[in-house]
């Protein structure tokens, strides 16, 4: 049984990761990307287009489409006091939920959707 579809910001984050990983090299997907990326960059409502891309991804054999994939969340550790500092690279347009820990990625990654560097953010603890 499938769960609820991911939110638009979650889907945009997955889109960014998949474009970086070579999503545009899939023949069935390549023609869908330029207009979608343009619409996301303009700030258009892209929910229906993401639905279409999700369907195409599933048909092309991309497991989980835009709704799958591991999600990382941040939460304070139980019993830990103090104010540990956690920093992450996040969407430059604040339009998706992508977050890459700076400790895991010391070099500033680039957003494949907006073609800009991810912004460095201090996460609350």
N, C-alpha and C positions, 0 to 999 in steps of 0.2 A: 504494500500500500504506500502510495506517495504522500508526502506531507504537503503543507501549504507552499505555494511558490515563494521564493525569496522576495524581499522588498526591492524596489528600484535601486536604492543605494547599494544593496548587497549584490544585485545583478551587475551594476556598473563596475563594482570592485572585481567581480569574477571576469567580466569582459576585459578589464585592464590586464589582469593576470594572464588571461588566455591569449590576448593579442601579443603580449610580451613573449609568450611561449610559442608563437607561430600560428595562431588561429587562422590568419589570413592565407595560409598555404593550403587550407582545405578547399578544394575546388567549389564545393557547394556553398561555402561560407564567404569566400573572397568577395563576390559582388555585393553582398549584404552589408559589409563593413563600412565602406566610405560614407554612404548616406547616414548610417546610424551614428558613426563617430561625429560627423558634422552636426547632427541634431543634438547629440549630447553636449558638444562644445558650445552650442548656441543656447543651451538651457531649455530646450524644447521638452514637452511631455513625451517621453519615449517608452512608456510602459507597454503600449501595444506593439511597438517595433521590437522591444526586447522579448515579448511573447513569441513573435514570429522567429526571431533568431534562436530562441530557446528550442522551439520545435525543429528548426533546421539542424541545430547541433545534435539533438537526440537522434534525428534521422541519419546524421552523418556518423553516428557512433561515439559521440563525445559523452562519456558517462556523466550523468547528472545535469547535462546542459548548463544553463546559468544558475540553476538552483542547487547543484551539488557542490562538492568540494569541502574541504575542512575549513572550519571557521575558528578563529582564535578570539578569545575574549580575555579581558584583563580584570582581575579582582584582587583585593588585598589578601595576603596570606593570613589564615586564622592564627591568632596568638602573637603576631608580629607587631611590635610597636615601633614608633619612629616614622620618618617620612622618607622612605626610599624613593629614589628618583628613577623613573622609567621614561625613556624617550622612544618615540616611534616616528617613522616616516609615514605621512598620511596624504590623502588626495589633495592636490594643489587647488582644486576648485571647491572643496568641501561638499562634493556631490555623491561620494561613495564611502563605503566603510572600510576600504583597504587600509591596513596598518601593518607595517613591517618594523619589527624592533630594530633600533639602531645597533644594539649589541650583536644582532644576527646579520646586519647589513651595514657595515661601517661606511661604505661608499653610498652616497645619496642616489637612490634609484630614480628612474624616470617613469612618469605615468604614460602608458601607451595610448590612452584615450586623448588626453589633453596635450601630449608631447611637451610636458614641462616636468621639471624636477619635483619630486614629492616634497612636501614641507615637513620640517622637523617640529615635533610637538612634544611637550612635557605632559605625560599622563598623570592625572591625579592618583594619589595613593590612598 
